[in-house]
Amino acid sequence: MDCSWPSVCSVPDALDSDLPPVQPIVLVKDLIRRRRDFGISRIGSISRLDRVRIPVIQVTRPLALSNAVTQGKGINYLQATISALMEALELWAGEVPCPNRINTTAAELGAKIGDLYDASTLAGAQPSWRAVQISWSQGWDLFRNEAMWVPLALVDTVYTVPAPHPDFFPRSTTGLGAGQSLYQALCKAALELLERDAVANAQRTHQFFDKTQVSPASVTNGLSAKLIKKIQEAGLLVGIWRVPAPHDLPIYCCHVMEGQGFNELAPLPGAGYACHFTHDEALAGALLEACQGRLTAIAGAREDITRNLYPIEHYRGQLAEWRDFLKAPTNVIAVPELTNEKGVDCDRSTQRLVRALRNAGAKRAIVVPLYVEPPSRIHVIRMVAPGMRLAP
């Protein structure tokens, strides 16, 4: 495995790579052929478990050091398969971190490093964590265009027991990104960071669900309208909310919930969130993720979804109230005309992402290389943004 780019300082140049991407079907065939290299034992569809029939693919890695089961979704099976394989590769790459790391203390790296990561520590870790020797990995800060050390606990995906790191930082997969170019991987990671941070803040906002709801009937064009129609034709209800954010990238939250008159497969609403460059891409992404979340609960294969999601009895009164709320939204806000940008410029989009991360409160945007494979043009990175929330 090649763990360099060839050096961590070449990130800006790597963004300008003009290598053409491998055709999707060629990429999928290549990854399936080499699936054992990544510990993958099974790739299968769970789409038919739900009547919506949104393509959802499941990938299984029995010896994973994190989630052994990952899912991917898309508007067709090829997209869903690529999505699932990339999700699996992100976790796999995080389990075998690059050798470009050191063991030292934050105090030895300087006061600025300690100050930078203080806000990322768990309650009770300050101030003693600075004096404890921990593992660090090197990345590239997009804000200041310089190399920067990052605690390995914020980078890798080794979630074994006992833990490989002291209990100083939250362990999360937020900020992982994989793609057929460094730009694609960076976009995926940054958009996820922006989404998770905004959703975390929204869920702490009083009456968020009452003040930011969008009527599904107002979505009349784009891929989002087609997905809403498909979901509703399956007898499910759709809830849409625009998530406020201190930047110009749209973020949406969606719920997909059982209607009435069908055999109940998953009583609780499936939730999905997405941030993207256009409203249609963000809304469609949230709708697809909500359908995937519902299928994940129906399949019951992910080990991080515990029995708490499957109570013996549900609060039927609350479910009925939420169903009525989705059926007849009040105080709805308007959604902009849904159009897709074509031929997004890499440099302009990267600048837009960096600006959005700054506005969201990130102190740095550090890109850590995890894996690069020239033949298939696959890049896997972790982006660490101190100052932003990792999860709701």
C-alpha positions as CSV (number, residue, x, y, z in Angstrom):
1,M,0.0,0.0,0.0
2,D,1.3,3.5,-0.9
3,C,0.8,5.9,1.9
4,S,2.3,9.0,0.4
5,W,1.1,11.6,-2.2
6,P,4.2,11.4,-2.8
7,S,4.6,13.8,0.2
8,V,2.1,15.4,2.5
9,C,3.1,18.8,1.2
10,S,1.9,18.0,-2.4
11,V,-1.8,18.3,-1.6
12,P,-2.4,21.6,-3.5
13,D,-0.7,20.1,-6.6
14,A,-2.6,16.9,-6.3
15,L,-5.9,18.8,-6.5
16,D,-5.0,19.9,-9.9
17,S,-4.5,16.4,-11.3
18,D,-5.9,16.0,-14.8
19,L,-5.9,12.2,-14.8
20,P,-9.2,10.9,-16.2
21,P,-11.4,8.9,-13.8
22,V,-11.8,5.2,-14.4
23,Q,-15.2,4.3,-15.8
24,P,-17.6,3.3,-13.0
25,I,-18.3,-0.2,-14.3
26,V,-14.5,-0.8,-14.7
27,L,-13.9,0.5,-11.1
28,V,-16.6,-1.8,-9.6
29,K,-15.3,-4.9,-11.5
30,D,-11.7,-4.1,-10.3
31,L,-12.7,-3.7,-6.7
32,I,-14.8,-6.8,-6.7
33,R,-12.0,-8.8,-8.2
34,R,-9.6,-7.6,-5.4
35,R,-12.2,-7.6,-2.6
36,R,-10.1,-9.9,-0.5
37,D,-7.3,-7.3,-0.4
38,F,-9.7,-5.1,1.7
39,G,-11.1,-7.9,3.8
40,I,-14.5,-8.0,1.9
41,S,-16.3,-11.3,2.0
42,R,-19.7,-10.3,0.7
43,I,-21.3,-7.6,-1.5
44,G,-25.1,-7.9,-1.8
45,S,-28.3,-5.9,-2.3
46,I,-30.8,-5.4,0.4
47,S,-33.0,-3.2,-1.7
48,R,-35.9,-5.7,-2.0
49,L,-36.4,-5.8,1.7
50,D,-38.4,-2.6,1.5
51,R,-41.1,-1.7,-1.0
52,V,-39.5,1.6,-2.0
53,R,-36.8,-0.4,-3.9
54,I,-34.2,2.4,-3.7
55,P,-30.9,0.6,-4.6
56,V,-29.0,-0.1,-1.4
57,I,-25.9,-2.3,-1.4
58,Q,-24.3,-3.9,1.7
59,V,-20.6,-4.7,2.0
60,T,-19.3,-7.1,4.8
61,R,-15.8,-7.2,6.2
62,P,-15.9,-9.8,9.0
63,L,-12.4,-9.0,10.4
64,A,-13.0,-5.2,10.5
65,L,-11.6,-3.2,13.4
66,S,-14.7,-0.9,13.2
67,N,-18.1,-1.6,11.6
68,A,-18.0,-4.9,9.8
69,V,-21.0,-3.9,7.7
70,T,-21.4,-0.8,5.6
71,Q,-24.0,0.3,3.1
72,G,-24.2,2.5,0.0
73,K,-27.1,4.0,-1.9
74,G,-27.7,5.5,-5.3
75,I,-30.3,6.1,-8.0
76,N,-29.1,2.8,-9.7
77,Y,-27.3,-0.3,-8.6
78,L,-24.0,0.8,-10.1
79,Q,-24.0,4.0,-8.1
80,A,-25.1,2.2,-4.9
81,T,-22.3,-0.4,-5.3
82,I,-19.6,2.3,-5.7
83,S,-21.0,4.1,-2.7
84,A,-20.9,0.9,-0.6
85,L,-17.4,0.0,-1.7
86,M,-16.1,3.4,-1.0
87,E,-17.6,3.4,2.5
88,A,-15.9,0.1,3.2
89,L,-12.6,1.4,1.8
90,E,-12.8,4.4,4.0
91,L,-13.0,2.3,7.2
92,W,-10.4,-0.2,5.9
93,A,-7.9,2.5,5.1
94,G,-8.4,4.1,8.6
95,E,-7.6,0.7,10.2
96,V,-4.1,0.6,8.6
97,P,-2.8,4.1,9.2
98,C,0.2,5.3,7.3
99,P,3.7,5.1,8.9
100,N,4.1,8.9,8.8
101,R,3.5,9.3,12.5
102,I,5.2,10.0,15.8
103,N,4.7,9.3,19.5
104,T,5.0,12.4,21.6
105,T,3.1,14.9,23.8
106,A,1.2,17.9,22.8
107,A,3.4,19.9,25.2
108,E,6.5,18.9,23.2
109,L,4.9,19.9,19.9
110,G,4.2,23.4,21.3
111,A,1.5,25.4,23.0
112,K,-0.3,26.2,19.7
113,I,-0.9,22.5,19.1
114,G,-2.4,22.1,22.6
115,D,-4.5,25.2,22.2
116,L,-5.8,24.0,18.8
117,Y,-7.0,20.6,20.0
118,D,-8.2,21.6,23.5
119,A,-11.7,22.2,22.2
120,S,-11.8,18.7,20.6
121,T,-11.1,16.8,23.8
122,L,-13.7,14.9,25.8
123,A,-14.9,16.3,29.1
124,G,-12.4,15.6,31.8
125,A,-9.4,15.3,29.5
126,Q,-8.1,18.9,30.1
127,P,-5.5,19.9,30.9
128,S,-3.7,16.7,31.7
129,W,-3.9,15.3,28.1
130,R,-1.1,17.7,26.9
131,A,1.5,15.9,29.1
132,V,0.6,12.4,28.0
133,Q,2.5,10.7,25.1
134,I,0.1,9.8,22.3
135,S,0.3,9.0,18.6
136,W,0.2,11.7,16.0
137,S,-0.2,11.7,12.2
138,Q,0.8,14.4,9.8
139,G,-1.6,16.2,7.5
140,W,-1.9,19.3,5.4
141,D,-3.8,22.4,6.6
142,L,-5.9,23.9,3.8
143,F,-6.3,27.1,5.7
144,R,-2.6,28.0,6.1
145,N,-1.0,25.7,3.5
146,E,1.3,24.0,5.9
147,A,2.0,20.6,7.4
148,M,0.2,20.0,10.7
149,W,0.3,17.2,13.3
150,V,-3.1,15.6,14.2
151,P,-3.8,13.2,17.1
152,L,-4.1,9.7,15.6
153,A,-7.3,9.2,17.7
154,L,-9.0,11.7,15.4
155,V,-7.7,10.0,12.3
156,D,-7.8,6.2,12.5
157,T,-10.8,3.8,12.7
158,V,-9.5,1.2,15.0
159,Y,-12.4,0.9,17.4
160,T,-11.3,-2.2,19.3
161,V,-11.6,-3.0,23.0
162,P,-9.4,-2.1,24.7
163,A,-9.0,1.1,22.9
164,P,-5.6,1.8,21.2
165,H,-5.7,5.4,22.4
166,P,-6.2,7.2,25.7
167,D,-9.7,8.4,26.2
168,F,-9.0,12.0,25.3
169,F,-10.9,12.5,22.0
170,P,-14.2,11.4,20.6
171,R,-14.0,8.5,18.1
172,S,-16.0,9.1,15.0
173,T,-16.0,8.4,11.3
174,T,-17.0,11.9,10.4
175,G,-14.5,13.5,8.0
176,L,-13.6,10.3,6.1
177,G,-13.6,10.7,2.3
178,A,-13.0,8.4,-0.6
179,G,-13.1,9.1,-4.3
180,Q,-11.4,8.6,-7.7
181,S,-9.4,11.8,-7.2
182,L,-8.1,13.7,-4.2
183,Y,-10.6,16.4,-5.0
184,Q,-13.6,13.9,-4.8
185,A,-12.3,12.6,-1.5
186,L,-11.8,16.1,-0.1
187,C,-15.3,17.1,-1.2
188,K,-16.9,14.1,0.4
189,A,-15.0,14.7,3.7
190,A,-15.7,18.4,3.9
191,L,-19.4,18.2,3.0
192,E,-19.9,15.5,5.7
193,L,-18.1,17.7,8.3
194,L,-20.3,20.7,7.3
195,E,-23.5,18.5,7.4
196,R,-22.8,16.9,10.8
197,D,-21.8,20.2,12.4
198,A,-25.0,22.0,11.2
199,V,-27.2,19.1,12.2
200,A,-25.7,19.0,15.7
201,N,-26.3,22.7,16.1
202,A,-29.9,22.5,14.6
203,Q,-30.9,19.7,17.0
204,R,-29.9,22.0,19.9
205,T,-32.1,24.8,18.4
206,H,-35.5,25.3,20.0
207,Q,-38.4,24.4,17.6
208,F,-36.1,23.5,14.7
209,F,-38.6,21.1,13.2
210,D,-41.4,23.6,13.5
211,K,-39.6,26.5,11.9
212,T,-37.6,25.0,9.0
213,Q,-40.0,22.5,7.4
214,V,-40.3,22.3,3.6
215,S,-43.5,21.0,2.0
216,P,-42.7,18.0,-0.3
217,A,-45.4,19.3,-2.6
218,S,-43.3,22.4,-3.3
219,V,-40.5,20.2,-4.7
220,T,-41.6,20.0,-8.4
221,N,-38.4,19.4,-10.4
222,G,-35.0,17.8,-10.3
223,L,-33.9,14.4,-9.0
224,S,-35.5,15.2,-5.6
225,A,-39.0,15.4,-7.0
226,K,-38.6,12.0,-8.7
227,L,-37.4,10.4,-5.4
228,I,-40.3,12.0,-3.4
229,K,-42.8,10.6,-5.9
230,K,-41.2,7.1,-5.8
231,I,-41.3,7.2,-1.9
232,Q,-44.9,8.4,-1.7
233,E,-46.1,5.9,-4.3
234,A,-44.7,3.2,-2.0
235,G,-47.1,4.5,0.7
236,L,-44.5,6.2,2.8
237,L,-44.5,9.8,4.2
238,V,-41.7,12.3,3.5
239,G,-40.6,15.0,5.9
240,I,-38.1,17.7,4.7
241,W,-36.3,20.4,6.7
242,R,-33.7,22.9,5.6
243,V,-30.9,22.9,8.1
244,P,-29.6,26.5,8.9
245,A,-25.9,27.0,8.4
246,P,-23.5,30.1,8.5
247,H,-22.4,29.5,4.8
248,D,-24.0,29.2,1.4
249,L,-23.9,25.4,1.0
250,P,-27.4,23.9,1.3
251,I,-28.1,21.2,4.0
252,Y,-31.2,19.2,4.3
253,C,-32.7,16.8,6.8
254,C,-35.3,14.2,5.6
255,H,-37.6,11.6,7.3
256,V,-39.2,8.7,5.6
257,M,-41.9,7.1,7.6
258,E,-44.6,4.4,7.3
259,G,-47.9,5.7,6.2
260,Q,-51.2,3.8,6.9
261,G,-52.7,0.8,5.2
262,F,-49.5,-1.3,4.8
263,N,-47.9,-4.0,6.9
264,E,-45.5,-2.2,9.1
265,L,-41.8,-2.9,8.5
266,A,-40.1,-0.2,10.4
267,P,-42.3,2.0,12.7
268,L,-39.7,4.7,13.4
269,P,-38.9,7.2,10.7
270,G,-35.7,6.7,8.7
271,A,-33.5,9.8,8.9
272,G,-31.1,11.2,6.3
273,Y,-28.9,14.3,6.1
274,A,-26.8,15.8,3.3
275,C,-24.8,18.9,2.4
276,H,-23.9,19.6,-1.2
277,F,-23.2,22.4,-3.7
278,T,-26.8,22.6,-5.0
279,H,-30.2,22.3,-3.4
280,D,-31.2,19.4,-5.6
281,E,-28.0,17.4,-4.8
282,A,-28.3,18.1,-1.1
283,L,-32.0,17.2,-0.9
284,A,-31.7,14.1,-3.1
285,G,-28.8,13.0,-0.9
286,A,-30.8,13.4,2.3
287,L,-33.7,11.5,0.8
288,L,-31.5,8.6,-0.4
289,E,-29.9,8.4,3.0
290,A,-33.2,8.3,4.8
291,C,-34.3,5.4,2.6
292,Q,-31.0,3.7,3.3
293,G,-31.4,4.3,7.1
294,R,-34.8,2.7,7.0
295,L,-33.5,-0.3,5.1
296,T,-30.6,-0.6,7.5
297,A,-33.0,-0.9,10.4
298,I,-35.1,-3.5,8.4
299,A,-32.0,-5.6,7.6
300,G,-30.7,-5.4,11.1
301,A,-27.2,-6.3,10.1
302,R,-25.1,-3.4,11.4
303,E,-23.6,-4.1,14.7
304,D,-23.6,-0.4,15.8
305,I,-27.5,-0.4,15.7
306,T,-28.4,-2.0,19.0
307,R,-31.6,-3.5,20.3
308,N,-32.6,-0.1,21.6
309,L,-33.8,0.6,18.0
310,Y,-36.1,-2.4,18.2
311,P,-38.3,-2.0,21.3
312,I,-41.0,-4.5,22.1
313,E,-43.5,-1.7,22.1
314,H,-43.6,1.7,20.5
315,Y,-45.2,4.9,21.8
316,R,-48.0,4.7,19.3
317,G,-49.4,8.1,20.3
318,Q,-46.2,9.9,19.5
319,L,-45.7,8.0,16.2
320,A,-49.3,9.0,15.2
321,E,-48.6,12.7,16.1
322,W,-45.4,12.7,14.0
323,R,-47.2,11.0,11.1
324,D,-49.9,13.7,11.2
325,F,-47.1,16.4,11.4
326,L,-45.5,15.0,8.2
327,K,-48.9,14.7,6.4
328,A,-49.9,18.4,7.0
329,P,-46.7,20.5,7.5
330,T,-47.3,24.0,8.8
331,N,-45.2,27.2,8.7
332,V,-43.3,25.7,5.7
333,I,-40.5,27.6,4.1
334,A,-39.8,27.8,0.3
335,V,-37.2,25.7,-1.4
336,P,-35.2,27.3,-4.2
337,E,-35.5,26.2,-7.8
338,L,-33.8,22.8,-8.0
339,T,-31.2,22.8,-10.7
340,N,-27.9,20.9,-10.9
341,E,-24.6,22.6,-11.7
342,K,-22.8,21.0,-14.6
343,G,-19.0,20.8,-14.8
344,V,-18.2,22.1,-11.3
345,D,-14.8,23.7,-11.3
346,C,-12.4,21.9,-8.9
347,D,-10.5,25.0,-7.8
348,R,-13.6,27.1,-7.3
349,S,-15.4,24.4,-5.4
350,T,-12.4,23.8,-3.1
351,Q,-12.3,27.5,-2.3
352,R,-16.0,27.4,-1.6
353,L,-15.6,24.4,0.8
354,V,-12.7,26.1,2.6
355,R,-14.7,29.3,3.0
356,A,-17.7,27.3,4.3
357,L,-15.5,25.5,6.8
358,R,-14.1,28.8,8.1
359,N,-17.6,30.2,8.4
360,A,-18.8,27.1,10.3
361,G,-16.2,27.7,13.0
362,A,-13.3,25.4,11.9
363,K,-10.0,26.6,13.2
364,R,-8.1,24.4,10.7
365,A,-9.0,22.0,7.9
366,I,-6.3,19.3,8.0
367,V,-6.2,16.7,5.3
368,V,-4.6,13.4,6.4
369,P,-3.8,10.9,3.6
370,L,-4.8,7.3,4.4
371,Y,-4.6,5.5,1.0
372,V,-3.9,6.2,-2.6
373,E,-4.0,3.7,-5.4
374,P,-2.9,5.0,-8.9
375,P,-4.4,2.2,-11.1
376,S,-8.0,2.8,-10.0
377,R,-7.4,6.5,-9.0
378,I,-8.7,5.8,-5.5
379,H,-7.9,8.3,-2.8
380,V,-8.9,8.0,0.8
381,I,-8.4,10.8,3.3
382,R,-9.5,12.0,6.7
383,M,-10.2,15.6,7.2
384,V,-9.9,17.0,10.8
385,A,-11.5,20.4,11.5
386,P,-10.9,21.4,15.2
387,G,-13.7,23.7,16.3
388,M,-16.5,21.8,14.6
389,R,-19.0,19.3,16.1
390,L,-18.4,15.7,14.9
391,A,-21.9,14.4,15.6
392,P,-25.4,15.3,16.9
